[in-house]
């Protein structure tokens, strides 16, 4: 599957906006998309933690 450019992805976000969308809605959607991509990139690069590791790090019990 070919990778879509940032420009293509931005156009898709804009095209999916309702006609009455404002700048805040556009910025929110861009931020959400960027956050999702960062998570995917981290996962692909092995930069993840298991639930058990997170629980241990924050001192949470299993209940």
C-alpha positions in Angstrom: 0.0 0.0 0.0 1.4 3.4 -1.0 2.1 5.9 1.7 0.0 9.1 1.4 1.9 12.4 1.6 1.2 14.9 4.3 -0.4 17.1 1.7 -2.8 14.3 0.6 -3.7 13.6 4.2 -4.3 17.3 4.9 -6.6 17.5 1.9 -8.6 14.5 3.2 -9.0 16.1 6.6 -10.2 19.3 5.0 -12.6 17.5 2.6 -14.1 15.6 5.5 -14.9 18.7 7.5 -18.5 19.9 7.6 -19.2 23.1 5.7 -19.8 25.0 9.0 -16.5 23.9 10.6 -14.3 26.5 12.2 -10.5 26.8 12.6 -10.6 25.1 16.0 -12.3 22.0 14.5 -9.7 21.8 11.8 -6.9 22.2 14.2 -8.4 19.5 16.5 -8.6 17.0 13.7 -5.1 17.7 12.6 -3.9 17.2 16.2 -5.8 14.0 16.5 -4.4 12.7 13.2 -0.9 13.6 14.3 -1.3 11.9 17.7 -2.5 8.7 16.1 0.4 8.7 13.6 2.9 9.2 16.4 1.4 6.2 18.2 1.6 4.1 15.1 5.2 5.2 14.5 6.1 4.4 18.2 4.5 1.0 17.9 6.3 0.2 14.6 9.6 1.2 16.2 9.0 -1.0 19.3 8.6 2.0 21.6 5.8 0.6 23.6 5.2 -0.7 27.2 3.1 -3.6 28.3 0.2 -3.0 30.7 2.2 -4.8 33.4 5.2 -2.4 32.9 3.0 0.6 33.2 1.3 -0.7 36.3 4.7 -1.4 37.9 6.0 2.1 36.9 3.0 3.8 38.5 2.7 1.5 41.5 -0.7 0.2 40.5 -2.0 -3.1 41.7 -3.7 -5.7 39.5 -7.2 -5.2 40.9 
